[in-house]
Amino acid sequence: MNSGYTDLSKLRWHKSSYSSGNGGNCIEVAETPTTILVRDTQHRNLGYLVFPLTEWTLFLRNLKNGFC
């Protein structure tokens, strides 16, 4: 899926507050108007995954409710 966002350099990437500072297994997320981008903090240059905003929202809701 294409993010539909052409200027990726202007995205604000966010890392979870639960991530440790010792370089563990962390991801970062960035939001566009219609998608969520997810990347590995240790391998940022390898690209990112793109999820439709509606699917990401449903995933987080299910996670919060214990379905994942």
Chimera marker file (.cmm) of the C-alpha trace (Angstrom):
<marker_set name="trace">
<marker id="1" x="0.000" y="0.000" z="0.000" r="1" g="1" b="0" radius="0.5"/>
<marker id="2" x="1.248" y="3.461" z="-0.833" r="1" g="1" b="0" radius="0.5"/>
<marker id="3" x="1.165" y="6.006" z="1.969" r="1" g="1" b="0" radius="0.5"/>
<marker id="4" x="-0.154" y="8.630" z="-0.434" r="1" g="1" b="0" radius="0.5"/>
<marker id="5" x="2.208" y="11.073" z="1.232" r="1" g="1" b="0" radius="0.5"/>
<marker id="6" x="4.949" y="12.397" z="-0.992" r="1" g="1" b="0" radius="0.5"/>
<marker id="7" x="7.222" y="14.278" z="1.430" r="1" g="1" b="0" radius="0.5"/>
<marker id="8" x="8.238" y="11.673" z="4.000" r="1" g="1" b="0" radius="0.5"/>
<marker id="9" x="10.984" y="13.930" z="5.359" r="1" g="1" b="0" radius="0.5"/>
<marker id="10" x="8.333" y="16.111" z="7.006" r="1" g="1" b="0" radius="0.5"/>
<marker id="11" x="6.669" y="13.282" z="8.905" r="1" g="1" b="0" radius="0.5"/>
<marker id="12" x="6.878" y="13.327" z="12.694" r="1" g="1" b="0" radius="0.5"/>
<marker id="13" x="7.859" y="9.866" z="13.902" r="1" g="1" b="0" radius="0.5"/>
<marker id="14" x="6.880" y="8.854" z="17.439" r="1" g="1" b="0" radius="0.5"/>
<marker id="15" x="8.351" y="6.092" z="19.573" r="1" g="1" b="0" radius="0.5"/>
<marker id="16" x="6.376" y="4.463" z="22.357" r="1" g="1" b="0" radius="0.5"/>
<marker id="17" x="6.997" y="5.729" z="25.868" r="1" g="1" b="0" radius="0.5"/>
<marker id="18" x="7.265" y="2.042" z="26.821" r="1" g="1" b="0" radius="0.5"/>
<marker id="19" x="10.368" y="1.651" z="24.649" r="1" g="1" b="0" radius="0.5"/>
<marker id="20" x="13.582" y="1.219" z="26.540" r="1" g="1" b="0" radius="0.5"/>
<marker id="21" x="16.528" y="3.512" z="25.990" r="1" g="1" b="0" radius="0.5"/>
<marker id="22" x="18.969" y="0.634" z="25.513" r="1" g="1" b="0" radius="0.5"/>
<marker id="23" x="18.213" y="-0.036" z="21.835" r="1" g="1" b="0" radius="0.5"/>
<marker id="24" x="15.704" y="-2.821" z="22.315" r="1" g="1" b="0" radius="0.5"/>
<marker id="25" x="12.952" y="-3.930" z="19.977" r="1" g="1" b="0" radius="0.5"/>
<marker id="26" x="11.193" y="-0.648" z="19.249" r="1" g="1" b="0" radius="0.5"/>
<marker id="27" x="9.025" y="0.720" z="16.499" r="1" g="1" b="0" radius="0.5"/>
<marker id="28" x="8.119" y="4.238" z="15.484" r="1" g="1" b="0" radius="0.5"/>
<marker id="29" x="4.869" y="5.402" z="13.935" r="1" g="1" b="0" radius="0.5"/>
<marker id="30" x="3.989" y="8.414" z="11.808" r="1" g="1" b="0" radius="0.5"/>
<marker id="31" x="0.546" y="9.579" z="10.734" r="1" g="1" b="0" radius="0.5"/>
<marker id="32" x="-0.595" y="10.969" z="7.399" r="1" g="1" b="0" radius="0.5"/>
<marker id="33" x="-4.172" y="12.122" z="6.782" r="1" g="1" b="0" radius="0.5"/>
<marker id="34" x="-5.233" y="8.603" z="5.721" r="1" g="1" b="0" radius="0.5"/>
<marker id="35" x="-2.504" y="6.171" z="6.818" r="1" g="1" b="0" radius="0.5"/>
<marker id="36" x="-0.207" y="5.100" z="9.631" r="1" g="1" b="0" radius="0.5"/>
<marker id="37" x="3.407" y="4.280" z="8.812" r="1" g="1" b="0" radius="0.5"/>
<marker id="38" x="5.372" y="1.908" z="11.054" r="1" g="1" b="0" radius="0.5"/>
<marker id="39" x="9.136" y="1.340" z="10.994" r="1" g="1" b="0" radius="0.5"/>
<marker id="40" x="11.838" y="-0.415" z="12.998" r="1" g="1" b="0" radius="0.5"/>
<marker id="41" x="13.954" y="2.031" z="15.006" r="1" g="1" b="0" radius="0.5"/>
<marker id="42" x="17.087" y="-0.057" z="14.465" r="1" g="1" b="0" radius="0.5"/>
<marker id="43" x="16.620" y="-0.280" z="10.686" r="1" g="1" b="0" radius="0.5"/>
<marker id="44" x="14.929" y="2.957" z="9.639" r="1" g="1" b="0" radius="0.5"/>
<marker id="45" x="16.586" y="2.841" z="6.222" r="1" g="1" b="0" radius="0.5"/>
<marker id="46" x="14.861" y="-0.446" z="5.333" r="1" g="1" b="0" radius="0.5"/>
<marker id="47" x="11.484" y="1.209" z="4.832" r="1" g="1" b="0" radius="0.5"/>
<marker id="48" x="8.168" y="1.101" z="6.615" r="1" g="1" b="0" radius="0.5"/>
<marker id="49" x="4.805" y="-0.629" z="6.675" r="1" g="1" b="0" radius="0.5"/>
<marker id="50" x="1.680" y="1.314" z="5.714" r="1" g="1" b="0" radius="0.5"/>
<marker id="51" x="-1.734" y="0.736" z="7.283" r="1" g="1" b="0" radius="0.5"/>
<marker id="52" x="-5.017" y="2.495" z="6.498" r="1" g="1" b="0" radius="0.5"/>
<marker id="53" x="-5.964" y="4.755" z="9.401" r="1" g="1" b="0" radius="0.5"/>
<marker id="54" x="-9.257" y="2.895" z="9.923" r="1" g="1" b="0" radius="0.5"/>
<marker id="55" x="-7.501" y="-0.484" z="10.234" r="1" g="1" b="0" radius="0.5"/>
<marker id="56" x="-4.876" y="0.911" z="12.617" r="1" g="1" b="0" radius="0.5"/>
<marker id="57" x="-7.605" y="2.415" z="14.806" r="1" g="1" b="0" radius="0.5"/>
<marker id="58" x="-9.441" y="-0.924" z="14.910" r="1" g="1" b="0" radius="0.5"/>
<marker id="59" x="-6.180" y="-2.735" z="15.750" r="1" g="1" b="0" radius="0.5"/>
<marker id="60" x="-5.508" y="-0.385" z="18.686" r="1" g="1" b="0" radius="0.5"/>
<marker id="61" x="-9.086" y="-0.719" z="19.933" r="1" g="1" b="0" radius="0.5"/>
<marker id="62" x="-8.857" y="-4.521" z="19.836" r="1" g="1" b="0" radius="0.5"/>
<marker id="63" x="-5.469" y="-4.422" z="21.550" r="1" g="1" b="0" radius="0.5"/>
<marker id="64" x="-6.858" y="-2.224" z="24.318" r="1" g="1" b="0" radius="0.5"/>
<marker id="65" x="-9.824" y="-4.565" z="24.775" r="1" g="1" b="0" radius="0.5"/>
<marker id="66" x="-7.611" y="-7.669" z="25.001" r="1" g="1" b="0" radius="0.5"/>
<marker id="67" x="-8.475" y="-9.195" z="21.622" r="1" g="1" b="0" radius="0.5"/>
<marker id="68" x="-4.864" y="-9.293" z="20.374" r="1" g="1" b="0" radius="0.5"/>
<link id1="1" id2="2" r="1" g="1" b="0" radius="0.2"/>
<link id1="2" id2="3" r="1" g="1" b="0" radius="0.2"/>
<link id1="3" id2="4" r="1" g="1" b="0" radius="0.2"/>
<link id1="4" id2="5" r="1" g="1" b="0" radius="0.2"/>
<link id1="5" id2="6" r="1" g="1" b="0" radius="0.2"/>
<link id1="6" id2="7" r="1" g="1" b="0" radius="0.2"/>
<link id1="7" id2="8" r="1" g="1" b="0" radius="0.2"/>
<link id1="8" id2="9" r="1" g="1" b="0" radius="0.2"/>
<link id1="9" id2="10" r="1" g="1" b="0" radius="0.2"/>
<link id1="10" id2="11" r="1" g="1" b="0" radius="0.2"/>
<link id1="11" id2="12" r="1" g="1" b="0" radius="0.2"/>
<link id1="12" id2="13" r="1" g="1" b="0" radius="0.2"/>
<link id1="13" id2="14" r="1" g="1" b="0" radius="0.2"/>
<link id1="14" id2="15" r="1" g="1" b="0" radius="0.2"/>
<link id1="15" id2="16" r="1" g="1" b="0" radius="0.2"/>
<link id1="16" id2="17" r="1" g="1" b="0" radius="0.2"/>
<link id1="17" id2="18" r="1" g="1" b="0" radius="0.2"/>
<link id1="18" id2="19" r="1" g="1" b="0" radius="0.2"/>
<link id1="19" id2="20" r="1" g="1" b="0" radius="0.2"/>
<link id1="20" id2="21" r="1" g="1" b="0" radius="0.2"/>
<link id1="21" id2="22" r="1" g="1" b="0" radius="0.2"/>
<link id1="22" id2="23" r="1" g="1" b="0" radius="0.2"/>
<link id1="23" id2="24" r="1" g="1" b="0" radius="0.2"/>
<link id1="24" id2="25" r="1" g="1" b="0" radius="0.2"/>
<link id1="25" id2="26" r="1" g="1" b="0" radius="0.2"/>
<link id1="26" id2="27" r="1" g="1" b="0" radius="0.2"/>
<link id1="27" id2="28" r="1" g="1" b="0" radius="0.2"/>
<link id1="28" id2="29" r="1" g="1" b="0" radius="0.2"/>
<link id1="29" id2="30" r="1" g="1" b="0" radius="0.2"/>
<link id1="30" id2="31" r="1" g="1" b="0" radius="0.2"/>
<link id1="31" id2="32" r="1" g="1" b="0" radius="0.2"/>
<link id1="32" id2="33" r="1" g="1" b="0" radius="0.2"/>
<link id1="33" id2="34" r="1" g="1" b="0" radius="0.2"/>
<link id1="34" id2="35" r="1" g="1" b="0" radius="0.2"/>
<link id1="35" id2="36" r="1" g="1" b="0" radius="0.2"/>
<link id1="36" id2="37" r="1" g="1" b="0" radius="0.2"/>
<link id1="37" id2="38" r="1" g="1" b="0" radius="0.2"/>
<link id1="38" id2="39" r="1" g="1" b="0" radius="0.2"/>
<link id1="39" id2="40" r="1" g="1" b="0" radius="0.2"/>
<link id1="40" id2="41" r="1" g="1" b="0" radius="0.2"/>
<link id1="41" id2="42" r="1" g="1" b="0" radius="0.2"/>
<link id1="42" id2="43" r="1" g="1" b="0" radius="0.2"/>
<link id1="43" id2="44" r="1" g="1" b="0" radius="0.2"/>
<link id1="44" id2="45" r="1" g="1" b="0" radius="0.2"/>
<link id1="45" id2="46" r="1" g="1" b="0" radius="0.2"/>
<link id1="46" id2="47" r="1" g="1" b="0" radius="0.2"/>
<link id1="47" id2="48" r="1" g="1" b="0" radius="0.2"/>
<link id1="48" id2="49" r="1" g="1" b="0" radius="0.2"/>
<link id1="49" id2="50" r="1" g="1" b="0" radius="0.2"/>
<link id1="50" id2="51" r="1" g="1" b="0" radius="0.2"/>
<link id1="51" id2="52" r="1" g="1" b="0" radius="0.2"/>
<link id1="52" id2="53" r="1" g="1" b="0" radius="0.2"/>
<link id1="53" id2="54" r="1" g="1" b="0" radius="0.2"/>
<link id1="54" id2="55" r="1" g="1" b="0" radius="0.2"/>
<link id1="55" id2="56" r="1" g="1" b="0" radius="0.2"/>
<link id1="56" id2="57" r="1" g="1" b="0" radius="0.2"/>
<link id1="57" id2="58" r="1" g="1" b="0" radius="0.2"/>
<link id1="58" id2="59" r="1" g="1" b="0" radius="0.2"/>
<link id1="59" id2="60" r="1" g="1" b="0" radius="0.2"/>
<link id1="60" id2="61" r="1" g="1" b="0" radius="0.2"/>
<link id1="61" id2="62" r="1" g="1" b="0" radius="0.2"/>
<link id1="62" id2="63" r="1" g="1" b="0" radius="0.2"/>
<link id1="63" id2="64" r="1" g="1" b="0" radius="0.2"/>
<link id1="64" id2="65" r="1" g="1" b="0" radius="0.2"/>
<link id1="65" id2="66" r="1" g="1" b="0" radius="0.2"/>
<link id1="66" id2="67" r="1" g="1" b="0" radius="0.2"/>
<link id1="67" id2="68" r="1" g="1" b="0" radius="0.2"/>
</marker_set>
